[in-house]
Amino acid sequence: MLAMDIVDTLRRDRRVVSQELLTEEQEKQLLERLKDIYGPQGIEVSDDILKEGVRALREERFVYKPTPPSFSRTLAVLYVRRRHWLKLVIAIGIFALLLFLFNDAISTTLPEGD
């Protein structure tokens, strides 16, 4: 949990995270910045936990990766967004029903020609 909290703090403070953590110097600067963040809050965090959080950040363990497109994902998206398309489907259904009833009413009232 603490590693996740560290990673969340890193994400919020964009000044702390440079574009890539490639060098040891950048990692040292990041660890110092984290100590500066937690120190005033009265939270004692060991260097091992901070290094684990930085390692997790580097491995992108807590980065959201969206589900790749698939049929089941499409069905799920349609279900979630049903408020938008369901009204249209109901309107088309009512229109088709009225058209059928109107056509049936006209065909029963017209005299047969033969």
Backbone atoms as SQL, in Angstrom:
CREATE TABLE atoms (id INTEGER PRIMARY KEY, chain TEXT, resi INTEGER, resn TEXT, atom TEXT, x REAL, y REAL, z REAL);
INSERT INTO atoms VALUES
  (1, 'A', 1, 'MET', 'N', 0.822, -1.194, 0.000),
  (2, 'A', 1, 'MET', 'CA', 0.000, 0.000, 0.000),
  (3, 'A', 1, 'MET', 'C', 0.867, 1.259, 0.000),
  (4, 'A', 2, 'LEU', 'N', 1.946, 1.208, 0.763),
  (5, 'A', 2, 'LEU', 'CA', 2.789, 2.385, 0.851),
  (6, 'A', 2, 'LEU', 'C', 3.474, 2.661, -0.485),
  (7, 'A', 3, 'ALA', 'N', 3.855, 1.591, -1.180),
  (8, 'A', 3, 'ALA', 'CA', 4.475, 1.774, -2.495),
  (9, 'A', 3, 'ALA', 'C', 3.478, 2.415, -3.458),
  (10, 'A', 4, 'MET', 'N', 2.210, 2.020, -3.368),
  (11, 'A', 4, 'MET', 'CA', 1.186, 2.611, -4.231),
  (12, 'A', 4, 'MET', 'C', 1.001, 4.084, -3.902),
  (13, 'A', 5, 'ASP', 'N', 1.061, 4.418, -2.612),
  (14, 'A', 5, 'ASP', 'CA', 0.925, 5.807, -2.200),
  (15, 'A', 5, 'ASP', 'C', 2.080, 6.638, -2.752),
  (16, 'A', 6, 'ILE', 'N', 3.263, 6.066, -2.732),
  (17, 'A', 6, 'ILE', 'CA', 4.428, 6.767, -3.258),
  (18, 'A', 6, 'ILE', 'C', 4.269, 7.011, -4.747),
  (19, 'A', 7, 'VAL', 'N', 3.809, 5.999, -5.442),
  (20, 'A', 7, 'VAL', 'CA', 3.625, 6.141, -6.880),
  (21, 'A', 7, 'VAL', 'C', 2.565, 7.195, -7.180),
  (22, 'A', 8, 'ASP', 'N', 1.488, 7.211, -6.405),
  (23, 'A', 8, 'ASP', 'CA', 0.451, 8.228, -6.606),
  (24, 'A', 8, 'ASP', 'C', 1.005, 9.623, -6.371),
  (25, 'A', 9, 'THR', 'N', 1.840, 9.770, -5.359),
  (26, 'A', 9, 'THR', 'CA', 2.460, 11.065, -5.086),
  (27, 'A', 9, 'THR', 'C', 3.356, 11.480, -6.245),
  (28, 'A', 10, 'LEU', 'N', 4.059, 10.518, -6.802),
  (29, 'A', 10, 'LEU', 'CA', 4.932, 10.816, -7.933),
  (30, 'A', 10, 'LEU', 'C', 4.130, 11.284, -9.145),
  (31, 'A', 11, 'ARG', 'N', 2.994, 10.677, -9.351),
  (32, 'A', 11, 'ARG', 'CA', 2.171, 11.062, -10.501),
  (33, 'A', 11, 'ARG', 'C', 1.609, 12.462, -10.330),
  (34, 'A', 12, 'ARG', 'N', 1.196, 12.809, -9.110),
  (35, 'A', 12, 'ARG', 'CA', 0.598, 14.124, -8.878),
  (36, 'A', 12, 'ARG', 'C', 1.613, 15.243, -9.031),
  (37, 'A', 13, 'ASP', 'N', 2.808, 15.005, -8.648),
  (38, 'A', 13, 'ASP', 'CA', 3.820, 16.052, -8.677),
  (39, 'A', 13, 'ASP', 'C', 4.681, 15.887, -9.923),
  (40, 'A', 14, 'ARG', 'N', 4.255, 16.501, -11.016),
  (41, 'A', 14, 'ARG', 'CA', 4.933, 16.323, -12.297),
  (42, 'A', 14, 'ARG', 'C', 6.345, 16.898, -12.298),
  (43, 'A', 15, 'ARG', 'N', 6.602, 17.803, -11.383),
  (44, 'A', 15, 'ARG', 'CA', 7.958, 18.342, -11.318),
  (45, 'A', 15, 'ARG', 'C', 8.940, 17.280, -10.879),
  (46, 'A', 16, 'VAL', 'N', 8.460, 16.306, -10.102),
  (47, 'A', 16, 'VAL', 'CA', 9.345, 15.282, -9.566),
  (48, 'A', 16, 'VAL', 'C', 9.751, 14.293, -10.645),
  (49, 'A', 17, 'VAL', 'N', 8.802, 13.931, -11.461),
  (50, 'A', 17, 'VAL', 'CA', 9.057, 12.889, -12.448),
  (51, 'A', 17, 'VAL', 'C', 9.519, 13.540, -13.737),
  (52, 'A', 18, 'SER', 'N', 10.757, 13.362, -14.080),
  (53, 'A', 18, 'SER', 'CA', 11.208, 13.836, -15.385),
  (54, 'A', 18, 'SER', 'C', 10.728, 12.832, -16.419),
  (55, 'A', 19, 'GLN', 'N', 10.990, 13.083, -17.677),
  (56, 'A', 19, 'GLN', 'CA', 10.388, 12.252, -18.706),
  (57, 'A', 19, 'GLN', 'C', 10.789, 10.789, -18.569),
  (58, 'A', 20, 'GLU', 'N', 11.998, 10.498, -18.247),
  (59, 'A', 20, 'GLU', 'CA', 12.393, 9.115, -18.029),
  (60, 'A', 20, 'GLU', 'C', 13.410, 9.078, -16.913),
  (61, 'A', 21, 'LEU', 'N', 13.332, 8.046, -16.093),
  (62, 'A', 21, 'LEU', 'CA', 14.289, 7.881, -15.006),
  (63, 'A', 21, 'LEU', 'C', 15.376, 6.918, -15.485),
  (64, 'A', 22, 'LEU', 'N', 16.348, 7.463, -16.174),
  (65, 'A', 22, 'LEU', 'CA', 17.363, 6.606, -16.762),
  (66, 'A', 22, 'LEU', 'C', 18.660, 6.607, -15.955),
  (67, 'A', 23, 'THR', 'N', 19.017, 7.736, -15.400),
  (68, 'A', 23, 'THR', 'CA', 20.322, 7.823, -14.750),
  (69, 'A', 23, 'THR', 'C', 20.194, 7.698, -13.244),
  (70, 'A', 24, 'GLU', 'N', 21.283, 7.344, -12.630),
  (71, 'A', 24, 'GLU', 'CA', 21.309, 7.237, -11.172),
  (72, 'A', 24, 'GLU', 'C', 21.129, 8.607, -10.528),
  (73, 'A', 25, 'GLU', 'N', 21.637, 9.641, -11.182),
  (74, 'A', 25, 'GLU', 'CA', 21.492, 10.995, -10.644),
  (75, 'A', 25, 'GLU', 'C', 20.032, 11.402, -10.578),
  (76, 'A', 26, 'GLN', 'N', 19.288, 11.089, -11.610),
  (77, 'A', 26, 'GLN', 'CA', 17.864, 11.403, -11.598),
  (78, 'A', 26, 'GLN', 'C', 17.148, 10.621, -10.501),
  (79, 'A', 27, 'GLU', 'N', 17.545, 9.374, -10.296),
  (80, 'A', 27, 'GLU', 'CA', 16.920, 8.567, -9.249),
  (81, 'A', 27, 'GLU', 'C', 17.241, 9.146, -7.865),
  (82, 'A', 28, 'LYS', 'N', 18.457, 9.600, -7.677),
  (83, 'A', 28, 'LYS', 'CA', 18.822, 10.214, -6.392),
  (84, 'A', 28, 'LYS', 'C', 18.015, 11.487, -6.157),
  (85, 'A', 29, 'GLN', 'N', 17.860, 12.304, -7.216),
  (86, 'A', 29, 'GLN', 'CA', 17.071, 13.526, -7.086),
  (87, 'A', 29, 'GLN', 'C', 15.615, 13.196, -6.750),
  (88, 'A', 30, 'LEU', 'N', 15.099, 12.172, -7.365),
  (89, 'A', 30, 'LEU', 'CA', 13.726, 11.757, -7.103),
  (90, 'A', 30, 'LEU', 'C', 13.567, 11.280, -5.665),
  (91, 'A', 31, 'LEU', 'N', 14.519, 10.491, -5.178),
  (92, 'A', 31, 'LEU', 'CA', 14.458, 10.007, -3.792),
  (93, 'A', 31, 'LEU', 'C', 14.532, 11.170, -2.806),
  (94, 'A', 32, 'GLU', 'N', 15.375, 12.149, -3.092),
  (95, 'A', 32, 'GLU', 'CA', 15.466, 13.322, -2.226),
  (96, 'A', 32, 'GLU', 'C', 14.160, 14.110, -2.232),
  (97, 'A', 33, 'ARG', 'N', 13.572, 14.258, -3.395),
  (98, 'A', 33, 'ARG', 'CA', 12.303, 14.987, -3.500),
  (99, 'A', 33, 'ARG', 'C', 11.200, 14.269, -2.727),
  (100, 'A', 34, 'LEU', 'N', 11.204, 12.943, -2.814),
  (101, 'A', 34, 'LEU', 'CA', 10.207, 12.170, -2.060),
  (102, 'A', 34, 'LEU', 'C', 10.392, 12.351, -0.557),
  (103, 'A', 35, 'LYS', 'N', 11.620, 12.351, -0.122),
  (104, 'A', 35, 'LYS', 'CA', 11.880, 12.592, 1.302),
  (105, 'A', 35, 'LYS', 'C', 11.382, 13.977, 1.700),
  (106, 'A', 36, 'ASP', 'N', 11.566, 14.948, 0.800),
  (107, 'A', 36, 'ASP', 'CA', 11.076, 16.311, 1.070),
  (108, 'A', 36, 'ASP', 'C', 9.552, 16.357, 1.114),
  (109, 'A', 37, 'ILE', 'N', 8.907, 15.507, 0.358),
  (110, 'A', 37, 'ILE', 'CA', 7.446, 15.470, 0.354),
  (111, 'A', 37, 'ILE', 'C', 6.919, 14.853, 1.650),
  (112, 'A', 38, 'TYR', 'N', 7.502, 13.733, 2.056),
  (113, 'A', 38, 'TYR', 'CA', 6.996, 13.020, 3.229),
  (114, 'A', 38, 'TYR', 'C', 7.488, 13.599, 4.552),
  (115, 'A', 39, 'GLY', 'N', 8.652, 14.248, 4.558),
  (116, 'A', 39, 'GLY', 'CA', 9.205, 14.800, 5.792),
  (117, 'A', 39, 'GLY', 'C', 8.293, 15.788, 6.488),
  (118, 'A', 40, 'PRO', 'N', 7.814, 16.830, 5.800),
  (119, 'A', 40, 'PRO', 'CA', 6.930, 17.810, 6.447),
  (120, 'A', 40, 'PRO', 'C', 5.601, 17.220, 6.917),
  (121, 'A', 41, 'GLN', 'N', 5.209, 16.109, 6.345),
  (122, 'A', 41, 'GLN', 'CA', 3.954, 15.484, 6.750),
  (123, 'A', 41, 'GLN', 'C', 4.133, 14.603, 7.986),
  (124, 'A', 42, 'GLY', 'N', 5.375, 14.436, 8.414),
  (125, 'A', 42, 'GLY', 'CA', 5.648, 13.622, 9.595),
  (126, 'A', 42, 'GLY', 'C', 5.610, 12.126, 9.313),
  (127, 'A', 43, 'ILE', 'N', 5.753, 11.759, 8.065),
  (128, 'A', 43, 'ILE', 'CA', 5.722, 10.345, 7.689),
  (129, 'A', 43, 'ILE', 'C', 7.156, 9.879, 7.469),
  (130, 'A', 44, 'GLU', 'N', 7.548, 8.880, 8.229),
  (131, 'A', 44, 'GLU', 'CA', 8.885, 8.307, 8.082),
  (132, 'A', 44, 'GLU', 'C', 8.810, 7.163, 7.081),
  (133, 'A', 45, 'VAL', 'N', 9.550, 7.293, 5.988),
  (134, 'A', 45, 'VAL', 'CA', 9.568, 6.270, 4.958),
  (135, 'A', 45, 'VAL', 'C', 11.018, 5.845, 4.756),
  (136, 'A', 46, 'SER', 'N', 11.231, 4.529, 4.788),
  (137, 'A', 46, 'SER', 'CA', 12.607, 4.039, 4.631),
  (138, 'A', 46, 'SER', 'C', 13.047, 4.165, 3.180),
  (139, 'A', 47, 'ASP', 'N', 14.353, 4.180, 3.000),
  (140, 'A', 47, 'ASP', 'CA', 14.906, 4.289, 1.650),
  (141, 'A', 47, 'ASP', 'C', 14.529, 3.079, 0.803),
  (142, 'A', 48, 'ASP', 'N', 14.429, 1.906, 1.437),
  (143, 'A', 48, 'ASP', 'CA', 14.060, 0.705, 0.681),
  (144, 'A', 48, 'ASP', 'C', 12.668, 0.834, 0.074),
  (145, 'A', 49, 'ILE', 'N', 11.744, 1.362, 0.849),
  (146, 'A', 49, 'ILE', 'CA', 10.377, 1.524, 0.348),
  (147, 'A', 49, 'ILE', 'C', 10.341, 2.574, -0.764),
  (148, 'A', 50, 'LEU', 'N', 11.089, 3.647, -0.595),
  (149, 'A', 50, 'LEU', 'CA', 11.143, 4.668, -1.645),
  (150, 'A', 50, 'LEU', 'C', 11.734, 4.099, -2.934),
  (151, 'A', 51, 'LYS', 'N', 12.804, 3.307, -2.786),
  (152, 'A', 51, 'LYS', 'CA', 13.423, 2.696, -3.969),
  (153, 'A', 51, 'LYS', 'C', 12.467, 1.715, -4.633),
  (154, 'A', 52, 'GLU', 'N', 11.691, 0.994, -3.831),
  (155, 'A', 52, 'GLU', 'CA', 10.701, 0.069, -4.389),
  (156, 'A', 52, 'GLU', 'C', 9.619, 0.830, -5.164),
  (157, 'A', 53, 'GLY', 'N', 9.217, 1.970, -4.622),
  (158, 'A', 53, 'GLY', 'CA', 8.237, 2.788, -5.329),
  (159, 'A', 53, 'GLY', 'C', 8.776, 3.331, -6.631),
  (160, 'A', 54, 'VAL', 'N', 10.023, 3.755, -6.638),
  (161, 'A', 54, 'VAL', 'CA', 10.651, 4.252, -7.863),
  (162, 'A', 54, 'VAL', 'C', 10.784, 3.113, -8.874),
  (163, 'A', 55, 'ARG', 'N', 11.140, 1.934, -8.386),
  (164, 'A', 55, 'ARG', 'CA', 11.240, 0.775, -9.262),
  (165, 'A', 55, 'ARG', 'C', 9.874, 0.437, -9.867),
  (166, 'A', 56, 'ALA', 'N', 8.827, 0.510, -9.062),
  (167, 'A', 56, 'ALA', 'CA', 7.473, 0.248, -9.562),
  (168, 'A', 56, 'ALA', 'C', 7.071, 1.293, -10.592),
  (169, 'A', 57, 'LEU', 'N', 7.479, 2.525, -10.363),
  (170, 'A', 57, 'LEU', 'CA', 7.188, 3.587, -11.329),
  (171, 'A', 57, 'LEU', 'C', 7.904, 3.310, -12.646),
  (172, 'A', 58, 'ARG', 'N', 9.135, 2.902, -12.550),
  (173, 'A', 58, 'ARG', 'CA', 9.915, 2.613, -13.750),
  (174, 'A', 58, 'ARG', 'C', 9.316, 1.430, -14.522),
  (175, 'A', 59, 'GLU', 'N', 8.830, 0.439, -13.807),
  (176, 'A', 59, 'GLU', 'CA', 8.240, -0.742, -14.451),
  (177, 'A', 59, 'GLU', 'C', 6.816, -0.478, -14.927),
  (178, 'A', 60, 'GLU', 'N', 6.275, 0.684, -14.596),
  (179, 'A', 60, 'GLU', 'CA', 4.913, 1.077, -14.966),
  (180, 'A', 60, 'GLU', 'C', 3.892, 0.063, -14.459),
  (181, 'A', 61, 'ARG', 'N', 4.081, -0.395, -13.224),
  (182, 'A', 61, 'ARG', 'CA', 3.169, -1.371, -12.629),
  (183, 'A', 61, 'ARG', 'C', 1.782, -0.810, -12.383),
  (184, 'A', 62, 'PHE', 'N', 1.693, 0.460, -12.080),
  (185, 'A', 62, 'PHE', 'CA', 0.412, 1.051, -11.705),
  (186, 'A', 62, 'PHE', 'C', -0.155, 1.942, -12.803),
  (187, 'A', 63, 'VAL', 'N', 0.267, 1.724, -14.025),
  (188, 'A', 63, 'VAL', 'CA', -0.209, 2.511, -15.151),
  (189, 'A', 63, 'VAL', 'C', -1.425, 1.798, -15.746),
  (190, 'A', 64, 'TYR', 'N', -2.464, 2.559, -15.999),
  (191, 'A', 64, 'TYR', 'CA', -3.672, 1.983, -16.589),
  (192, 'A', 64, 'TYR', 'C', -3.410, 1.662, -18.052),
  (193, 'A', 65, 'LYS', 'N', -3.684, 0.432, -18.421),
  (194, 'A', 65, 'LYS', 'CA', -3.574, 0.011, -19.821),
  (195, 'A', 65, 'LYS', 'C', -4.955, -0.443, -20.254),
  (196, 'A', 66, 'PRO', 'N', -5.578, 0.285, -21.186),
  (197, 'A', 66, 'PRO', 'CA', -6.948, -0.048, -21.572),
  (198, 'A', 66, 'PRO', 'C', -7.036, -1.428, -22.218),
  (199, 'A', 67, 'THR', 'N', -8.213, -2.016, -22.108),
  (200, 'A', 67, 'THR', 'CA', -8.465, -3.318, -22.696),
  (201, 'A', 67, 'THR', 'C', -8.394, -3.208, -24.212),
  (202, 'A', 68, 'PRO', 'N', -7.721, -4.145, -24.859),
  (203, 'A', 68, 'PRO', 'CA', -7.662, -4.073, -26.325),
  (204, 'A', 68, 'PRO', 'C', -9.040, -4.302, -26.929),
  (205, 'A', 69, 'PRO', 'N', -9.294, -3.753, -28.104),
  (206, 'A', 69, 'PRO', 'CA', -10.612, -3.910, -28.724),
  (207, 'A', 69, 'PRO', 'C', -10.963, -5.387, -28.944),
  (208, 'A', 70, 'SER', 'N', -12.205, -5.730, -28.626),
  (209, 'A', 70, 'SER', 'CA', -12.711, -7.085, -28.838),
  (210, 'A', 70, 'SER', 'C', -14.229, -7.021, -28.879),
  (211, 'A', 71, 'PHE', 'N', -14.846, -8.143, -29.227),
  (212, 'A', 71, 'PHE', 'CA', -16.300, -8.189, -29.307),
  (213, 'A', 71, 'PHE', 'C', -16.926, -7.968, -27.933),
  (214, 'A', 72, 'SER', 'N', -16.367, -8.620, -26.912),
  (215, 'A', 72, 'SER', 'CA', -16.937, -8.459, -25.567),
  (216, 'A', 72, 'SER', 'C', -16.779, -7.032, -25.056),
  (217, 'A', 73, 'ARG', 'N', -15.670, -6.381, -25.401),
  (218, 'A', 73, 'ARG', 'CA', -15.496, -4.983, -25.003),
  (219, 'A', 73, 'ARG', 'C', -16.524, -4.100, -25.714),
  (220, 'A', 74, 'THR', 'N', -16.781, -4.378, -26.992),
  (221, 'A', 74, 'THR', 'CA', -17.772, -3.613, -27.738),
  (222, 'A', 74, 'THR', 'C', -19.152, -3.764, -27.110),
  (223, 'A', 75, 'LEU', 'N', -19.514, -4.994, -26.733),
  (224, 'A', 75, 'LEU', 'CA', -20.800, -5.215, -26.063),
  (225, 'A', 75, 'LEU', 'C', -20.872, -4.460, -24.735),
  (226, 'A', 76, 'ALA', 'N', -19.772, -4.468, -23.998),
  (227, 'A', 76, 'ALA', 'CA', -19.749, -3.764, -22.717),
  (228, 'A', 76, 'ALA', 'C', -19.916, -2.259, -22.911),
  (229, 'A', 77, 'VAL', 'N', -19.251, -1.712, -23.908),
  (230, 'A', 77, 'VAL', 'CA', -19.359, -0.278, -24.184),
  (231, 'A', 77, 'VAL', 'C', -20.780, 0.071, -24.615),
  (232, 'A', 78, 'LEU', 'N', -21.383, -0.777, -25.456),
  (233, 'A', 78, 'LEU', 'CA', -22.767, -0.537, -25.871),
  (234, 'A', 78, 'LEU', 'C', -23.707, -0.560, -24.667),
  (235, 'A', 79, 'TYR', 'N', -23.485, -1.499, -23.755),
  (236, 'A', 79, 'TYR', 'CA', -24.333, -1.584, -22.572),
  (237, 'A', 79, 'TYR', 'C', -24.173, -0.336, -21.702),
  (238, 'A', 80, 'VAL', 'N', -22.965, 0.093, -21.510),
  (239, 'A', 80, 'VAL', 'CA', -22.713, 1.251, -20.651),
  (240, 'A', 80, 'VAL', 'C', -23.305, 2.518, -21.270),
  (241, 'A', 81, 'ARG', 'N', -23.252, 2.625, -22.580),
  (242, 'A', 81, 'ARG', 'CA', -23.753, 3.831, -23.255),
  (243, 'A', 81, 'ARG', 'C', -25.178, 3.671, -23.767),
  (244, 'A', 82, 'ARG', 'N', -25.908, 2.758, -23.186),
  (245, 'A', 82, 'ARG', 'CA', -27.267, 2.479, -23.665),
  (246, 'A', 82, 'ARG', 'C', -28.182, 3.684, -23.537),
  (247, 'A', 83, 'ARG', 'N', -27.941, 4.570, -22.644),
  (248, 'A', 83, 'ARG', 'CA', -28.784, 5.760, -22.479),
  (249, 'A', 83, 'ARG', 'C', -28.811, 6.581, -23.771),
  (250, 'A', 84, 'HIS', 'N', -27.713, 6.579, -24.494),
  (251, 'A', 84, 'HIS', 'CA', -27.620, 7.381, -25.711),
  (252, 'A', 84, 'HIS', 'C', -28.323, 6.725, -26.892),
  (253, 'A', 85, 'TRP', 'N', -28.105, 5.430, -27.082),
  (254, 'A', 85, 'TRP', 'CA', -28.652, 4.792, -28.276),
  (255, 'A', 85, 'TRP', 'C', -30.006, 4.136, -28.056),
  (256, 'A', 86, 'LEU', 'N', -30.395, 3.852, -26.814),
  (257, 'A', 86, 'LEU', 'CA', -31.651, 3.151, -26.558),
  (258, 'A', 86, 'LEU', 'C', -32.859, 4.005, -26.952),
  (259, 'A', 87, 'LYS', 'N', -32.807, 5.294, -26.738),
  (260, 'A', 87, 'LYS', 'CA', -33.907, 6.181, -27.123),
  (261, 'A', 87, 'LYS', 'C', -34.141, 6.121, -28.634),
  (262, 'A', 88, 'LEU', 'N', -33.066, 6.114, -29.391),
  (263, 'A', 88, 'LEU', 'CA', -33.192, 6.048, -30.842),
  (264, 'A', 88, 'LEU', 'C', -33.802, 4.711, -31.272),
  (265, 'A', 89, 'VAL', 'N', -33.361, 3.620, -30.664),
  (266, 'A', 89, 'VAL', 'CA', -33.892, 2.301, -31.017),
  (267, 'A', 89, 'VAL', 'C', -35.380, 2.215, -30.678),
  (268, 'A', 90, 'ILE', 'N', -35.779, 2.735, -29.542),
  (269, 'A', 90, 'ILE', 'CA', -37.195, 2.724, -29.156),
  (270, 'A', 90, 'ILE', 'C', -38.014, 3.581, -30.125),
  (271, 'A', 91, 'ALA', 'N', -37.506, 4.745, -30.496),
  (272, 'A', 91, 'ALA', 'CA', -38.220, 5.615, -31.438),
  (273, 'A', 91, 'ALA', 'C', -38.385, 4.942, -32.790),
  (274, 'A', 92, 'ILE', 'N', -37.349, 4.289, -33.268),
  (275, 'A', 92, 'ILE', 'CA', -37.442, 3.577, -34.544),
  (276, 'A', 92, 'ILE', 'C', -38.435, 2.425, -34.437),
  (277, 'A', 93, 'GLY', 'N', -38.432, 1.706, -33.325),
  (278, 'A', 93, 'GLY', 'CA', -39.383, 0.614, -33.118),
  (279, 'A', 93, 'GLY', 'C', -40.822, 1.107, -33.096),
  (280, 'A', 94, 'ILE', 'N', -41.080, 2.206, -32.422),
  (281, 'A', 94, 'ILE', 'CA', -42.438, 2.770, -32.370),
  (282, 'A', 94, 'ILE', 'C', -42.860, 3.238, -33.761),
  (283, 'A', 95, 'PHE', 'N', -41.942, 3.866, -34.482),
  (284, 'A', 95, 'PHE', 'CA', -42.247, 4.314, -35.837),
  (285, 'A', 95, 'PHE', 'C', -42.579, 3.125, -36.740),
  (286, 'A', 96, 'ALA', 'N', -41.794, 2.037, -36.628),
  (287, 'A', 96, 'ALA', 'CA', -42.057, 0.850, -37.441),
  (288, 'A', 96, 'ALA', 'C', -43.404, 0.231, -37.074),
  (289, 'A', 97, 'LEU', 'N', -43.739, 0.189, -35.793),
  (290, 'A', 97, 'LEU', 'CA', -45.022, -0.351, -35.354),
  (291, 'A', 97, 'LEU', 'C', -46.172, 0.493, -35.888),
  (292, 'A', 98, 'LEU', 'N', -46.063, 1.812, -35.796),
  (293, 'A', 98, 'LEU', 'CA', -47.105, 2.702, -36.322),
  (294, 'A', 98, 'LEU', 'C', -47.242, 2.550, -37.833),
  (295, 'A', 99, 'LEU', 'N', -46.135, 2.420, -38.520),
  (296, 'A', 99, 'LEU', 'CA', -46.178, 2.230, -39.964),
  (297, 'A', 99, 'LEU', 'C', -46.880, 0.920, -40.317),
  (298, 'A', 100, 'PHE', 'N', -46.571, -0.136, -39.563),
  (299, 'A', 100, 'PHE', 'CA', -47.231, -1.423, -39.794),
  (300, 'A', 100, 'PHE', 'C', -48.730, -1.314, -39.528),
  (301, 'A', 101, 'LEU', 'N', -49.106, -0.689, -38.414),
  (302, 'A', 101, 'LEU', 'CA', -50.527, -0.558, -38.088),
  (303, 'A', 101, 'LEU', 'C', -51.259, 0.308, -39.113),
  (304, 'A', 102, 'PHE', 'N', -50.620, 1.379, -39.554),
  (305, 'A', 102, 'PHE', 'CA', -51.228, 2.244, -40.554),
  (306, 'A', 102, 'PHE', 'C', -51.417, 1.488, -41.866),
  (307, 'A', 103, 'ASN', 'N', -50.406, 0.739, -42.264),
  (308, 'A', 103, 'ASN', 'CA', -50.475, -0.043, -43.495),
  (309, 'A', 103, 'ASN', 'C', -51.574, -1.108, -43.384),
  (310, 'A', 104, 'ASP', 'N', -51.685, -1.743, -42.234),
  (311, 'A', 104, 'ASP', 'CA', -52.710, -2.758, -42.019),
  (312, 'A', 104, 'ASP', 'C', -54.103, -2.140, -42.045),
  (313, 'A', 105, 'ALA', 'N', -54.249, -0.965, -41.471),
  (314, 'A', 105, 'ALA', 'CA', -55.547, -0.295, -41.440),
  (315, 'A', 105, 'ALA', 'C', -55.970, 0.120, -42.846),
  (316, 'A', 106, 'ILE', 'N', -55.021, 0.588, -43.626),
  (317, 'A', 106, 'ILE', 'CA', -55.363, 1.004, -45.000),
  (318, 'A', 106, 'ILE', 'C', -55.708, -0.216, -45.860),
  (319, 'A', 107, 'SER', 'N', -54.962, -1.283, -45.693),
  (320, 'A', 107, 'SER', 'CA', -55.210, -2.457, -46.534),
  (321, 'A', 107, 'SER', 'C', -56.539, -3.124, -46.192),
  (322, 'A', 108, 'THR', 'N', -57.021, -3.006, -44.951),
  (323, 'A', 108, 'THR', 'CA', -58.318, -3.603, -44.606),
  (324, 'A', 108, 'THR', 'C', -59.471, -2.730, -45.036),
  (325, 'A', 109, 'THR', 'N', -59.285, -1.442, -45.189),
  (326, 'A', 109, 'THR', 'CA', -60.382, -0.560, -45.587),
  (327, 'A', 109, 'THR', 'C', -60.537, -0.451, -47.093),
  (328, 'A', 110, 'LEU', 'N', -59.520, -0.754, -47.835),
  (329, 'A', 110, 'LEU', 'CA', -59.617, -0.666, -49.309),
  (330, 'A', 110, 'LEU', 'C', -60.385, -1.879, -49.836),
  (331, 'A', 111, 'PRO', 'N', -61.247, -1.644, -50.828),
  (332, 'A', 111, 'PRO', 'CA', -61.962, -2.773, -51.422),
  (333, 'A', 111, 'PRO', 'C', -61.025, -3.596, -52.293),
  (334, 'A', 112, 'GLU', 'N', -61.277, -4.866, -52.288),
  (335, 'A', 112, 'GLU', 'CA', -60.453, -5.740, -53.119),
  (336, 'A', 112, 'GLU', 'C', -60.895, -5.601, -54.540),
  (337, 'A', 113, 'GLY', 'N', -59.961, -5.531, -55.464),
  (338, 'A', 113, 'GLY', 'CA', -60.254, -5.248, -56.850),
  (339, 'A', 113, 'GLY', 'C', -60.763, -6.431, -57.648),
  (340, 'A', 114, 'ASP', 'N', -60.713, -7.585, -57.237),
  (341, 'A', 114, 'ASP', 'CA', -61.108, -8.713, -58.071),
  (342, 'A', 114, 'ASP', 'C', -62.294, -9.410, -57.627);
